[in-house]
Amino acid sequence: MIDGPPQTRFELTGSGASPEWLGPRLLAGCALILLHTPLMVWLRQLWNVQGLSVAQSVVTPLVIAALLYLRRDAVVGLFDAAERPDRVGAWVMCGGALMAALSVWTGAIVLLALSAPVCVHGYLIWTRGRQRVADVLHPIYLLPFLVPGTYGELASLSGFFQEAAAQVATWTLQAALLPTWRDGIVVITGATYNTVTEDCSGMATFSALLLYALVFSFIFRLKGRHILMVLLGLIPLALLANGLRVACISYMLYHWGEGVAEGPWHDGCGYILFGLCYTWLFASIHAFASDASQSAPKITTHH
């Protein structure tokens, strides 16, 4: 009797997972995607209507993809054979799902964006384990930057930035011995009025500074306390820079009128002052990265 050719048996078990867990994982993944569908629909509409004014929001997915590429070994490791589900991940995933459900019910787009990385984090821990997920968490938690700085619930935070800019500008002009006082978000210098609008609140630039801080902290592998110091330092720095920008515009308005204040120097002041913020940001990240490399133990080989 002649035996036939050997037969190969294929089983679809999903990256080494046991078949009994494949169904629940697929159902959980689909449920999380459906919960965040309103965010994707809203972003598509926003990008189509607003264009360049939400450039950071459009670029954020590309930034996340680039950072994941830098950690591609860790990403590939996520597809290795998985062990049994991690219950901690299930709890994190459920917490993110509750956040998403609440945001869909209340129409809170920012909360929905915040729930996205929590859901992804929990799902990966649940299906892949905690150790494998650690190196890809940083890019995942950049997902909230899909929402531009002055949209959704962030619009109320923009009001704080407007008030702060007006106050810093008032103090600066008073220090320059100009007759200045503040009425809400209006800086009054002599007979001139300069209103700090939402577009001039500095929220968009501050959001961009935060994004770059997190991105380059990830690239240079800064320690957690160093990342926190950089982020905390950005808050007063951004408020001061925008307040000084408003003060410069009010100064030009007082001395030379609207023709000069609304001319090229209107945007030029912002480029200069926020350019200094970016300089401080990159200098501080470089300094922390240098300290970390110098303090790292050196391995010597004796022959």
Rosetta blueprint (number, residue, H / E / L):
1 M L
2 I L
3 D L
4 G L
5 P L
6 P L
7 Q L
8 T L
9 R L
10 F L
11 E L
12 L L
13 T L
14 G L
15 S L
16 G L
17 A L
18 S L
19 P H
20 E H
21 W H
22 L H
23 G H
24 P H
25 R H
26 L H
27 L H
28 A H
29 G H
30 C H
31 A H
32 L H
33 I H
34 L H
35 L H
36 H L
37 T H
38 P H
39 L H
40 M H
41 V H
42 W H
43 L H
44 R H
45 Q H
46 L H
47 W H
48 N H
49 V H
50 Q H
51 G H
52 L H
53 S H
54 V H
55 A H
56 Q H
57 S H
58 V H
59 V H
60 T H
61 P H
62 L H
63 V H
64 I H
65 A H
66 A H
67 L H
68 L H
69 Y H
70 L H
71 R L
72 R H
73 D H
74 A H
75 V H
76 V H
77 G H
78 L L
79 F L
80 D L
81 A L
82 A L
83 E L
84 R L
85 P L
86 D L
87 R H
88 V H
89 G H
90 A H
91 W H
92 V H
93 M H
94 C H
95 G H
96 G H
97 A H
98 L H
99 M H
100 A H
101 A H
102 L H
103 S H
104 V H
105 W H
106 T H
107 G L
108 A L
109 I H
110 V H
111 L H
112 L H
113 A H
114 L H
115 S H
116 A H
117 P H
118 V H
119 C H
120 V H
121 H H
122 G H
123 Y H
124 L H
125 I H
126 W H
127 T H
128 R H
129 G L
130 R H
131 Q H
132 R H
133 V H
134 A H
135 D H
136 V H
137 L H
138 H H
139 P H
140 I H
141 Y L
142 L L
143 L H
144 P H
145 F H
146 L H
147 V L
148 P L
149 G L
150 T L
151 Y L
152 G L
153 E L
154 L H
155 A H
156 S H
157 L H
158 S H
159 G H
160 F H
161 F H
162 Q H
163 E H
164 A H
165 A H
166 A H
167 Q H
168 V H
169 A H
170 T H
171 W H
172 T H
173 L H
174 Q H
175 A H
176 A L
177 L L
178 L L
179 P L
180 T E
181 W E
182 R E
183 D E
184 G L
185 I L
186 V E
187 V E
188 I E
189 T E
190 G L
191 A L
192 T E
193 Y E
194 N E
195 T E
196 V L
197 T L
198 E H
199 D H
200 C H
201 S L
202 G L
203 M H
204 A H
205 T H
206 F H
207 S H
208 A H
209 L H
210 L H
211 L H
212 Y H
213 A H
214 L H
215 V H
216 F H
217 S H
218 F H
219 I H
220 F L
221 R L
222 L L
223 K L
224 G H
225 R H
226 H H
227 I H
228 L H
229 M H
230 V H
231 L H
232 L H
233 G H
234 L H
235 I H
236 P H
237 L H
238 A H
239 L H
240 L H
241 A H
242 N H
243 G H
244 L H
245 R H
246 V H
247 A H
248 C H
249 I H
250 S H
251 Y H
252 M H
253 L H
254 Y H
255 H H
256 W H
257 G L
258 E H
259 G H
260 V H
261 A H
262 E L
263 G L
264 P H
265 W H
266 H H
267 D H
268 G H
269 C H
270 G H
271 Y H
272 I H
273 L H
274 F H
275 G H
276 L H
277 C H
278 Y H
279 T H
280 W H
281 L H
282 F H
283 A H
284 S H
285 I H
286 H H
287 A H
288 F H
289 A H
290 S H
291 D H
292 A H
293 S H
294 Q H
295 S H
296 A L
297 P L
298 K L
299 I L
300 T L
301 T L
302 H L
303 H L
